[in-house]
């Protein structure tokens, strides 16, 4: 079964609310799929 290529990008604005209570994980689980290397390296 082939996977469909998703052409739509889901961009979210990250701020203080996503820094607590695993909210960033919830945003990603909801479908956000755009970010920067700097952002993810800082959060890791």
mmCIF entry with sequence, helices, sheets and N, C-alpha, C, O atoms, coordinates in Angstrom:
data_MODEL
# 
_entry.id   MODEL 
# 
_entity.id                         1 
_entity.type                       polymer 
_entity.pdbx_number_of_molecules   1 
# 
_entity_poly.entity_id                      1 
_entity_poly.type                           'polypeptide(L)' 
_entity_poly.nstd_linkage                   no 
_entity_poly.nstd_monomer                   no 
_entity_poly.pdbx_seq_one_letter_code       
;(UNK)(UNK)(UNK)(UNK)(UNK)(UNK)(UNK)(UNK)(UNK)(UNK)(UNK)(UNK)(UNK)(UNK)(UNK)(UNK)
(UNK)(UNK)(UNK)(UNK)(UNK)(UNK)(UNK)(UNK)(UNK)(UNK)(UNK)(UNK)(UNK)(UNK)(UNK)(UNK)
(UNK)(UNK)(UNK)(UNK)(UNK)(UNK)(UNK)(UNK)(UNK)(UNK)(UNK)(UNK)
;
_entity_poly.pdbx_seq_one_letter_code_can   XXXXXXXXXXXXXXXXXXXXXXXXXXXXXXXXXXXXXXXXXXXX 
_entity_poly.pdbx_strand_id                 A 
# 
loop_
_entity_poly_seq.entity_id 
_entity_poly_seq.num 
_entity_poly_seq.mon_id 
_entity_poly_seq.hetero 
1 1  UNK n 
1 2  UNK n 
1 3  UNK n 
1 4  UNK n 
1 5  UNK n 
1 6  UNK n 
1 7  UNK n 
1 8  UNK n 
1 9  UNK n 
1 10 UNK n 
1 11 UNK n 
1 12 UNK n 
1 13 UNK n 
1 14 UNK n 
1 15 UNK n 
1 16 UNK n 
1 17 UNK n 
1 18 UNK n 
1 19 UNK n 
1 20 UNK n 
1 21 UNK n 
1 22 UNK n 
1 23 UNK n 
1 24 UNK n 
1 25 UNK n 
1 26 UNK n 
1 27 UNK n 
1 28 UNK n 
1 29 UNK n 
1 30 UNK n 
1 31 UNK n 
1 32 UNK n 
1 33 UNK n 
1 34 UNK n 
1 35 UNK n 
1 36 UNK n 
1 37 UNK n 
1 38 UNK n 
1 39 UNK n 
1 40 UNK n 
1 41 UNK n 
1 42 UNK n 
1 43 UNK n 
1 44 UNK n 
# 
_struct_asym.id          A 
_struct_asym.entity_id   1 
# 
loop_
_struct_conf.conf_type_id 
_struct_conf.id 
_struct_conf.pdbx_PDB_helix_id 
_struct_conf.beg_label_comp_id 
_struct_conf.beg_label_asym_id 
_struct_conf.beg_label_seq_id 
_struct_conf.pdbx_beg_PDB_ins_code 
_struct_conf.end_label_comp_id 
_struct_conf.end_label_asym_id 
_struct_conf.end_label_seq_id 
_struct_conf.pdbx_end_PDB_ins_code 
_struct_conf.beg_auth_comp_id 
_struct_conf.beg_auth_asym_id 
_struct_conf.beg_auth_seq_id 
_struct_conf.end_auth_comp_id 
_struct_conf.end_auth_asym_id 
_struct_conf.end_auth_seq_id 
_struct_conf.pdbx_PDB_helix_class 
_struct_conf.details 
_struct_conf.pdbx_PDB_helix_length 
HELX_P HELX_P1 AA1 UNK A 16 ? UNK A 19 ? UNK A 16 UNK A 19 5 ? 4 
HELX_P HELX_P2 AA2 UNK A 23 ? UNK A 29 ? UNK A 23 UNK A 29 1 ? 7 
HELX_P HELX_P3 AA3 UNK A 37 ? UNK A 43 ? UNK A 37 UNK A 43 1 ? 7 
# 
_struct_conf_type.id          HELX_P 
_struct_conf_type.criteria    ? 
_struct_conf_type.reference   ? 
# 
loop_
_atom_site.group_PDB 
_atom_site.id 
_atom_site.type_symbol 
_atom_site.label_atom_id 
_atom_site.label_alt_id 
_atom_site.label_comp_id 
_atom_site.label_asym_id 
_atom_site.label_entity_id 
_atom_site.label_seq_id 
_atom_site.pdbx_PDB_ins_code 
_atom_site.Cartn_x 
_atom_site.Cartn_y 
_atom_site.Cartn_z 
_atom_site.occupancy 
_atom_site.B_iso_or_equiv 
_atom_site.pdbx_formal_charge 
_atom_site.auth_seq_id 
_atom_site.auth_comp_id 
_atom_site.auth_asym_id 
_atom_site.auth_atom_id 
_atom_site.pdbx_PDB_model_num 
ATOM 1   N N  . UNK A 1 1  ? 0.845  -1.166 0.000  1.00 0.00 ? 1  UNK A N  1 
ATOM 2   C CA . UNK A 1 1  ? 0.000  0.000  0.000  1.00 0.00 ? 1  UNK A CA 1 
ATOM 3   C C  . UNK A 1 1  ? 0.897  1.237  0.000  1.00 0.00 ? 1  UNK A C  1 
ATOM 4   O O  . UNK A 1 1  ? 1.774  1.365  0.854  1.00 0.00 ? 1  UNK A O  1 
ATOM 5   N N  . UNK A 1 2  ? 0.687  2.132  -0.936 1.00 0.00 ? 2  UNK A N  1 
ATOM 6   C CA . UNK A 1 2  ? 1.512  3.342  -0.995 1.00 0.00 ? 2  UNK A CA 1 
ATOM 7   C C  . UNK A 1 2  ? 0.974  4.413  -0.056 1.00 0.00 ? 2  UNK A C  1 
ATOM 8   O O  . UNK A 1 2  ? -0.228 4.514  0.189  1.00 0.00 ? 2  UNK A O  1 
ATOM 9   N N  . UNK A 1 3  ? 1.889  5.194  0.450  1.00 0.00 ? 3  UNK A N  1 
ATOM 10  C CA . UNK A 1 3  ? 1.507  6.283  1.356  1.00 0.00 ? 3  UNK A CA 1 
ATOM 11  C C  . UNK A 1 3  ? 1.239  7.525  0.534  1.00 0.00 ? 3  UNK A C  1 
ATOM 12  O O  . UNK A 1 3  ? 1.941  7.795  -0.440 1.00 0.00 ? 3  UNK A O  1 
ATOM 13  N N  . UNK A 1 4  ? 0.234  8.275  0.918  1.00 0.00 ? 4  UNK A N  1 
ATOM 14  C CA . UNK A 1 4  ? -0.081 9.521  0.226  1.00 0.00 ? 4  UNK A CA 1 
ATOM 15  C C  . UNK A 1 4  ? 0.878  10.604 0.685  1.00 0.00 ? 4  UNK A C  1 
ATOM 16  O O  . UNK A 1 4  ? 1.186  10.710 1.873  1.00 0.00 ? 4  UNK A O  1 
ATOM 17  N N  . UNK A 1 5  ? 1.339  11.394 -0.240 1.00 0.00 ? 5  UNK A N  1 
ATOM 18  C CA . UNK A 1 5  ? 2.225  12.503 0.064  1.00 0.00 ? 5  UNK A CA 1 
ATOM 19  C C  . UNK A 1 5  ? 1.397  13.674 0.574  1.00 0.00 ? 5  UNK A C  1 
ATOM 20  O O  . UNK A 1 5  ? 0.499  14.156 -0.117 1.00 0.00 ? 5  UNK A O  1 
ATOM 21  N N  . UNK A 1 6  ? 1.697  14.120 1.763  1.00 0.00 ? 6  UNK A N  1 
ATOM 22  C CA . UNK A 1 6  ? 0.968  15.258 2.325  1.00 0.00 ? 6  UNK A CA 1 
ATOM 23  C C  . UNK A 1 6  ? 1.608  16.541 1.816  1.00 0.00 ? 6  UNK A C  1 
ATOM 24  O O  . UNK A 1 6  ? 2.783  16.797 2.080  1.00 0.00 ? 6  UNK A O  1 
ATOM 25  N N  . UNK A 1 7  ? 0.855  17.337 1.098  1.00 0.00 ? 7  UNK A N  1 
ATOM 26  C CA . UNK A 1 7  ? 1.368  18.584 0.553  1.00 0.00 ? 7  UNK A CA 1 
ATOM 27  C C  . UNK A 1 7  ? 1.061  19.773 1.445  1.00 0.00 ? 7  UNK A C  1 
ATOM 28  O O  . UNK A 1 7  ? 1.684  20.826 1.314  1.00 0.00 ? 7  UNK A O  1 
ATOM 29  N N  . UNK A 1 8  ? 0.124  19.615 2.335  1.00 0.00 ? 8  UNK A N  1 
ATOM 30  C CA . UNK A 1 8  ? -0.251 20.702 3.232  1.00 0.00 ? 8  UNK A CA 1 
ATOM 31  C C  . UNK A 1 8  ? 0.696  20.734 4.414  1.00 0.00 ? 8  UNK A C  1 
ATOM 32  O O  . UNK A 1 8  ? 0.984  19.705 5.025  1.00 0.00 ? 8  UNK A O  1 
ATOM 33  N N  . UNK A 1 9  ? 1.178  21.928 4.730  1.00 0.00 ? 9  UNK A N  1 
ATOM 34  C CA . UNK A 1 9  ? 2.044  22.105 5.893  1.00 0.00 ? 9  UNK A CA 1 
ATOM 35  C C  . UNK A 1 9  ? 1.199  22.673 7.027  1.00 0.00 ? 9  UNK A C  1 
ATOM 36  O O  . UNK A 1 9  ? 0.404  23.588 6.814  1.00 0.00 ? 9  UNK A O  1 
ATOM 37  N N  . UNK A 1 10 ? 1.369  22.138 8.216  1.00 0.00 ? 10 UNK A N  1 
ATOM 38  C CA . UNK A 1 10 ? 0.665  22.648 9.386  1.00 0.00 ? 10 UNK A CA 1 
ATOM 39  C C  . UNK A 1 10 ? 1.691  23.352 10.255 1.00 0.00 ? 10 UNK A C  1 
ATOM 40  O O  . UNK A 1 10 ? 2.530  22.712 10.888 1.00 0.00 ? 10 UNK A O  1 
ATOM 41  N N  . UNK A 1 11 ? 1.615  24.682 10.280 1.00 0.00 ? 11 UNK A N  1 
ATOM 42  C CA . UNK A 1 11 ? 2.568  25.510 11.008 1.00 0.00 ? 11 UNK A CA 1 
ATOM 43  C C  . UNK A 1 11 ? 1.881  26.034 12.256 1.00 0.00 ? 11 UNK A C  1 
ATOM 44  O O  . UNK A 1 11 ? 0.748  26.510 12.191 1.00 0.00 ? 11 UNK A O  1 
ATOM 45  N N  . UNK A 1 12 ? 2.557  25.949 13.383 1.00 0.00 ? 12 UNK A N  1 
ATOM 46  C CA . UNK A 1 12 ? 2.005  26.458 14.632 1.00 0.00 ? 12 UNK A CA 1 
ATOM 47  C C  . UNK A 1 12 ? 2.945  27.495 15.213 1.00 0.00 ? 12 UNK A C  1 
ATOM 48  O O  . UNK A 1 12 ? 4.146  27.491 14.940 1.00 0.00 ? 12 UNK A O  1 
ATOM 49  N N  . UNK A 1 13 ? 2.392  28.369 16.005 1.00 0.00 ? 13 UNK A N  1 
ATOM 50  C CA . UNK A 1 13 ? 3.187  29.357 16.721 1.00 0.00 ? 13 UNK A CA 1 
ATOM 51  C C  . UNK A 1 13 ? 3.475  28.812 18.108 1.00 0.00 ? 13 UNK A C  1 
ATOM 52  O O  . UNK A 1 13 ? 2.560  28.506 18.873 1.00 0.00 ? 13 UNK A O  1 
ATOM 53  N N  . UNK A 1 14 ? 4.758  28.696 18.420 1.00 0.00 ? 14 UNK A N  1 
ATOM 54  C CA . UNK A 1 14 ? 5.150  28.156 19.711 1.00 0.00 ? 14 UNK A CA 1 
ATOM 55  C C  . UNK A 1 14 ? 5.480  29.295 20.663 1.00 0.00 ? 14 UNK A C  1 
ATOM 56  O O  . UNK A 1 14 ? 6.076  30.300 20.277 1.00 0.00 ? 14 UNK A O  1 
ATOM 57  N N  . UNK A 1 15 ? 5.087  29.116 21.889 1.00 0.00 ? 15 UNK A N  1 
ATOM 58  C CA . UNK A 1 15 ? 5.346  30.134 22.895 1.00 0.00 ? 15 UNK A CA 1 
ATOM 59  C C  . UNK A 1 15 ? 5.334  29.529 24.277 1.00 0.00 ? 15 UNK A C  1 
ATOM 60  O O  . UNK A 1 15 ? 5.538  28.326 24.434 1.00 0.00 ? 15 UNK A O  1 
ATOM 61  N N  . UNK A 1 16 ? 5.097  30.350 25.280 1.00 0.00 ? 16 UNK A N  1 
ATOM 62  C CA . UNK A 1 16 ? 5.118  29.874 26.664 1.00 0.00 ? 16 UNK A CA 1 
ATOM 63  C C  . UNK A 1 16 ? 4.139  28.730 26.935 1.00 0.00 ? 16 UNK A C  1 
ATOM 64  O O  . UNK A 1 16 ? 4.427  27.863 27.759 1.00 0.00 ? 16 UNK A O  1 
ATOM 65  N N  . UNK A 1 17 ? 3.012  28.714 26.271 1.00 0.00 ? 17 UNK A N  1 
ATOM 66  C CA . UNK A 1 17 ? 2.014  27.667 26.521 1.00 0.00 ? 17 UNK A CA 1 
ATOM 67  C C  . UNK A 1 17 ? 2.502  26.291 26.069 1.00 0.00 ? 17 UNK A C  1 
ATOM 68  O O  . UNK A 1 17 ? 2.101  25.274 26.635 1.00 0.00 ? 17 UNK A O  1 
ATOM 69  N N  . UNK A 1 18 ? 3.365  26.256 25.055 1.00 0.00 ? 18 UNK A N  1 
ATOM 70  C CA . UNK A 1 18 ? 3.859  24.962 24.583 1.00 0.00 ? 18 UNK A CA 1 
ATOM 71  C C  . UNK A 1 18 ? 5.087  24.493 25.351 1.00 0.00 ? 18 UNK A C  1 
ATOM 72  O O  . UNK A 1 18 ? 5.555  23.374 25.140 1.00 0.00 ? 18 UNK A O  1 
ATOM 73  N N  . UNK A 1 19 ? 5.610  25.323 26.230 1.00 0.00 ? 19 UNK A N  1 
ATOM 74  C CA . UNK A 1 19 ? 6.786  24.946 27.019 1.00 0.00 ? 19 UNK A CA 1 
ATOM 75  C C  . UNK A 1 19 ? 6.435  24.126 28.249 1.00 0.00 ? 19 UNK A C  1 
ATOM 76  O O  . UNK A 1 19 ? 7.338  23.632 28.925 1.00 0.00 ? 19 UNK A O  1 
ATOM 77  N N  . UNK A 1 20 ? 5.169  23.965 28.558 1.00 0.00 ? 20 UNK A N  1 
ATOM 78  C CA . UNK A 1 20 ? 4.797  23.253 29.782 1.00 0.00 ? 20 UNK A CA 1 
ATOM 79  C C  . UNK A 1 20 ? 3.758  22.174 29.482 1.00 0.00 ? 20 UNK A C  1 
ATOM 80  O O  . UNK A 1 20 ? 3.101  22.194 28.441 1.00 0.00 ? 20 UNK A O  1 
ATOM 81  N N  . UNK A 1 21 ? 3.628  21.254 30.398 1.00 0.00 ? 21 UNK A N  1 
ATOM 82  C CA . UNK A 1 21 ? 2.589  20.205 30.356 1.00 0.00 ? 21 UNK A CA 1 
ATOM 83  C C  . UNK A 1 21 ? 2.595  19.369 29.077 1.00 0.00 ? 21 UNK A C  1 
ATOM 84  O O  . UNK A 1 21 ? 1.538  18.919 28.635 1.00 0.00 ? 21 UNK A O  1 
ATOM 85  N N  . UNK A 1 22 ? 3.760  19.155 28.478 1.00 0.00 ? 22 UNK A N  1 
ATOM 86  C CA . UNK A 1 22 ? 3.864  18.341 27.254 1.00 0.00 ? 22 UNK A CA 1 
ATOM 87  C C  . UNK A 1 22 ? 2.971  18.852 26.129 1.00 0.00 ? 22 UNK A C  1 
ATOM 88  O O  . UNK A 1 22 ? 2.529  18.070 25.287 1.00 0.00 ? 22 UNK A O  1 
ATOM 89  N N  . UNK A 1 23 ? 2.704  20.147 26.106 1.00 0.00 ? 23 UNK A N  1 
ATOM 90  C CA . UNK A 1 23 ? 1.839  20.702 25.069 1.00 0.00 ? 23 UNK A CA 1 
ATOM 91  C C  . UNK A 1 23 ? 2.472  20.615 23.688 1.00 0.00 ? 23 UNK A C  1 
ATOM 92  O O  . UNK A 1 23 ? 1.756  20.481 22.695 1.00 0.00 ? 23 UNK A O  1 
ATOM 93  N N  . UNK A 1 24 ? 3.796  20.689 23.600 1.00 0.00 ? 24 UNK A N  1 
ATOM 94  C CA . UNK A 1 24 ? 4.439  20.555 22.295 1.00 0.00 ? 24 UNK A CA 1 
ATOM 95  C C  . UNK A 1 24 ? 4.165  19.174 21.707 1.00 0.00 ? 24 UNK A C  1 
ATOM 96  O O  . UNK A 1 24 ? 3.907  19.053 20.509 1.00 0.00 ? 24 UNK A O  1 
ATOM 97  N N  . UNK A 1 25 ? 4.217  18.150 22.524 1.00 0.00 ? 25 UNK A N  1 
ATOM 98  C CA . UNK A 1 25 ? 3.902  16.802 22.043 1.00 0.00 ? 25 UNK A CA 1 
ATOM 99  C C  . UNK A 1 25 ? 2.460  16.725 21.561 1.00 0.00 ? 25 UNK A C  1 
ATOM 100 O O  . UNK A 1 25 ? 2.172  16.045 20.576 1.00 0.00 ? 25 UNK A O  1 
ATOM 101 N N  . UNK A 1 26 ? 1.569  17.402 22.233 1.00 0.00 ? 26 UNK A N  1 
ATOM 102 C CA . UNK A 1 26 ? 0.161  17.406 21.827 1.00 0.00 ? 26 UNK A CA 1 
ATOM 103 C C  . UNK A 1 26 ? -0.017 18.120 20.494 1.00 0.00 ? 26 UNK A C  1 
ATOM 104 O O  . UNK A 1 26 ? -0.816 17.693 19.661 1.00 0.00 ? 26 UNK A O  1 
ATOM 105 N N  . UNK A 1 27 ? 0.731  19.212 20.288 1.00 0.00 ? 27 UNK A N  1 
ATOM 106 C CA . UNK A 1 27 ? 0.660  19.958 19.027 1.00 0.00 ? 27 UNK A CA 1 
ATOM 107 C C  . UNK A 1 27 ? 1.156  19.079 17.877 1.00 0.00 ? 27 UNK A C  1 
ATOM 108 O O  . UNK A 1 27 ? 0.552  19.055 16.804 1.00 0.00 ? 27 UNK A O  1 
ATOM 109 N N  . UNK A 1 28 ? 2.251  18.365 18.103 1.00 0.00 ? 28 UNK A N  1 
ATOM 110 C CA . UNK A 1 28 ? 2.784  17.475 17.069 1.00 0.00 ? 28 UNK A CA 1 
ATOM 111 C C  . UNK A 1 28 ? 1.812  16.332 16.796 1.00 0.00 ? 28 UNK A C  1 
ATOM 112 O O  . UNK A 1 28 ? 1.592  15.968 15.641 1.00 0.00 ? 28 UNK A O  1 
ATOM 113 N N  . UNK A 1 29 ? 1.233  15.768 17.841 1.00 0.00 ? 29 UNK A N  1 
ATOM 114 C CA . UNK A 1 29 ? 0.262  14.683 17.666 1.00 0.00 ? 29 UNK A CA 1 
ATOM 115 C C  . UNK A 1 29 ? -0.973 15.157 16.915 1.00 0.00 ? 29 UNK A C  1 
ATOM 116 O O  . UNK A 1 29 ? -1.624 14.370 16.227 1.00 0.00 ? 29 UNK A O  1 
ATOM 117 N N  . UNK A 1 30 ? -1.299 16.443 17.044 1.00 0.00 ? 30 UNK A N  1 
ATOM 118 C CA . UNK A 1 30 ? -2.457 16.994 16.344 1.00 0.00 ? 30 UNK A CA 1 
ATOM 119 C C  . UNK A 1 30 ? -2.172 17.227 14.869 1.00 0.00 ? 30 UNK A C  1 
ATOM 120 O O  . UNK A 1 30 ? -3.092 17.479 14.090 1.00 0.00 ? 30 UNK A O  1 
ATOM 121 N N  . UNK A 1 31 ? -0.883 17.145 14.473 1.00 0.00 ? 31 UNK A N  1 
ATOM 122 C CA . UNK A 1 31 ? -0.570 17.228 13.054 1.00 0.00 ? 31 UNK A CA 1 
ATOM 123 C C  . UNK A 1 31 ? 0.424  18.285 12.649 1.00 0.00 ? 31 UNK A C  1 
ATOM 124 O O  . UNK A 1 31 ? 0.736  18.384 11.462 1.00 0.00 ? 31 UNK A O  1 
ATOM 125 N N  . UNK A 1 32 ? 0.939  19.077 13.561 1.00 0.00 ? 32 UNK A N  1 
ATOM 126 C CA . UNK A 1 32 ? 1.940  20.079 13.196 1.00 0.00 ? 32 UNK A CA 1 
ATOM 127 C C  . UNK A 1 32 ? 3.155  19.367 12.627 1.00 0.00 ? 32 UNK A C  1 
ATOM 128 O O  . UNK A 1 32 ? 3.640  18.397 13.209 1.00 0.00 ? 32 UNK A O  1 
ATOM 129 N N  . UNK A 1 33 ? 3.650  19.847 11.490 1.00 0.00 ? 33 UNK A N  1 
ATOM 130 C CA . UNK A 1 33 ? 4.744  19.136 10.842 1.00 0.00 ? 33 UNK A CA 1 
ATOM 131 C C  . UNK A 1 33 ? 5.822  20.059 10.288 1.00 0.00 ? 33 UNK A C  1 
ATOM 132 O O  . UNK A 1 33 ? 6.580  19.654 9.407  1.00 0.00 ? 33 UNK A O  1 
ATOM 133 N N  . UNK A 1 34 ? 5.906  21.283 10.783 1.00 0.00 ? 34 UNK A N  1 
ATOM 134 C CA . UNK A 1 34 ? 6.918  22.224 10.322 1.00 0.00 ? 34 UNK A CA 1 
ATOM 135 C C  . UNK A 1 34 ? 7.638  22.788 11.529 1.00 0.00 ? 34 UNK A C  1 
ATOM 136 O O  . UNK A 1 34 ? 7.006  23.194 12.504 1.00 0.00 ? 34 UNK A O  1 
ATOM 137 N N  . UNK A 1 35 ? 8.946  22.813 11.466 1.00 0.00 ? 35 UNK A N  1 
ATOM 138 C CA . UNK A 1 35 ? 9.742  23.384 12.545 1.00 0.00 ? 35 UNK A CA 1 
ATOM 139 C C  . UNK A 1 35 ? 11.146 23.639 12.045 1.00 0.00 ? 35 UNK A C  1 
ATOM 140 O O  . UNK A 1 35 ? 11.467 23.324 10.899 1.00 0.00 ? 35 UNK A O  1 
ATOM 141 N N  . UNK A 1 36 ? 11.982 24.203 12.887 1.00 0.00 ? 36 UNK A N  1 
ATOM 142 C CA . UNK A 1 36 ? 13.359 24.461 12.505 1.00 0.00 ? 36 UNK A CA 1 
ATOM 143 C C  . UNK A 1 36 ? 14.292 23.588 13.322 1.00 0.00 ? 36 UNK A C  1 
ATOM 144 O O  . UNK A 1 36 ? 13.945 23.135 14.413 1.00 0.00 ? 36 UNK A O  1 
ATOM 145 N N  . UNK A 1 37 ? 15.457 23.361 12.793 1.00 0.00 ? 37 UNK A N  1 
ATOM 146 C CA . UNK A 1 37 ? 16.455 22.570 13.504 1.00 0.00 ? 37 UNK A CA 1 
ATOM 147 C C  . UNK A 1 37 ? 16.818 23.242 14.823 1.00 0.00 ? 37 UNK A C  1 
ATOM 148 O O  . UNK A 1 37 ? 16.972 22.568 15.841 1.00 0.00 ? 37 UNK A O  1 
ATOM 149 N N  . UNK A 1 38 ? 16.957 24.569 14.811 1.00 0.00 ? 38 UNK A N  1 
ATOM 150 C CA . UNK A 1 38 ? 17.311 25.299 16.022 1.00 0.00 ? 38 UNK A CA 1 
ATOM 151 C C  . UNK A 1 38 ? 16.260 25.100 17.109 1.00 0.00 ? 38 UNK A C  1 
ATOM 152 O O  . UNK A 1 38 ? 16.602 24.920 18.277 1.00 0.00 ? 38 UNK A O  1 
ATOM 153 N N  . UNK A 1 39 ? 15.018 25.132 16.741 1.00 0.00 ? 39 UNK A N  1 
ATOM 154 C CA . UNK A 1 39 ? 13.939 24.948 17.709 1.00 0.00 ? 39 UNK A CA 1 
ATOM 155 C C  . UNK A 1 39 ? 14.026 23.567 18.348 1.00 0.00 ? 39 UNK A C  1 
ATOM 156 O O  . UNK A 1 39 ? 13.989 23.440 19.572 1.00 0.00 ? 39 UNK A O  1 
ATOM 157 N N  . UNK A 1 40 ? 14.142 22.536 17.517 1.00 0.00 ? 40 UNK A N  1 
ATOM 158 C CA . UNK A 1 40 ? 14.123 21.182 18.050 1.00 0.00 ? 40 UNK A CA 1 
ATOM 159 C C  . UNK A 1 40 ? 15.384 20.856 18.839 1.00 0.00 ? 40 UNK A C  1 
ATOM 160 O O  . UNK A 1 40 ? 15.324 20.107 19.814 1.00 0.00 ? 40 UNK A O  1 
ATOM 161 N N  . UNK A 1 41 ? 16.528 21.409 18.434 1.00 0.00 ? 41 UNK A N  1 
ATOM 162 C CA . UNK A 1 41 ? 17.749 21.145 19.190 1.00 0.00 ? 41 UNK A CA 1 
ATOM 163 C C  . UNK A 1 41 ? 17.701 21.830 20.545 1.00 0.00 ? 41 UNK A C  1 
ATOM 164 O O  . UNK A 1 41 ? 18.262 21.317 21.513 1.00 0.00 ? 41 UNK A O  1 
ATOM 165 N N  . UNK A 1 42 ? 17.043 22.975 20.632 1.00 0.00 ? 42 UNK A N  1 
ATOM 166 C CA . UNK A 1 42 ? 16.907 23.678 21.907 1.00 0.00 ? 42 UNK A CA 1 
ATOM 167 C C  . UNK A 1 42 ? 15.946 22.936 22.826 1.00 0.00 ? 42 UNK A C  1 
ATOM 168 O O  . UNK A 1 42 ? 16.143 22.917 24.041 1.00 0.00 ? 42 UNK A O  1 
ATOM 169 N N  . UNK A 1 43 ? 14.914 22.330 22.263 1.00 0.00 ? 43 UNK A N  1 
ATOM 170 C CA . UNK A 1 43 ? 13.910 21.644 23.068 1.00 0.00 ? 43 UNK A CA 1 
ATOM 171 C C  . UNK A 1 43 ? 14.330 20.235 23.466 1.00 0.00 ? 43 UNK A C  1 
ATOM 172 O O  . UNK A 1 43 ? 13.807 19.682 24.434 1.00 0.00 ? 43 UNK A O  1 
ATOM 173 N N  . UNK A 1 44 ? 15.264 19.654 22.735 1.00 0.00 ? 44 UNK A N  1 
ATOM 174 C CA . UNK A 1 44 ? 15.682 18.269 23.011 1.00 0.00 ? 44 UNK A CA 1 
ATOM 175 C C  . UNK A 1 44 ? 16.468 18.146 24.296 1.00 0.00 ? 44 UNK A C  1 
ATOM 176 O O  . UNK A 1 44 ? 16.886 17.048 24.661 1.00 0.00 ? 44 UNK A O  1 
# 
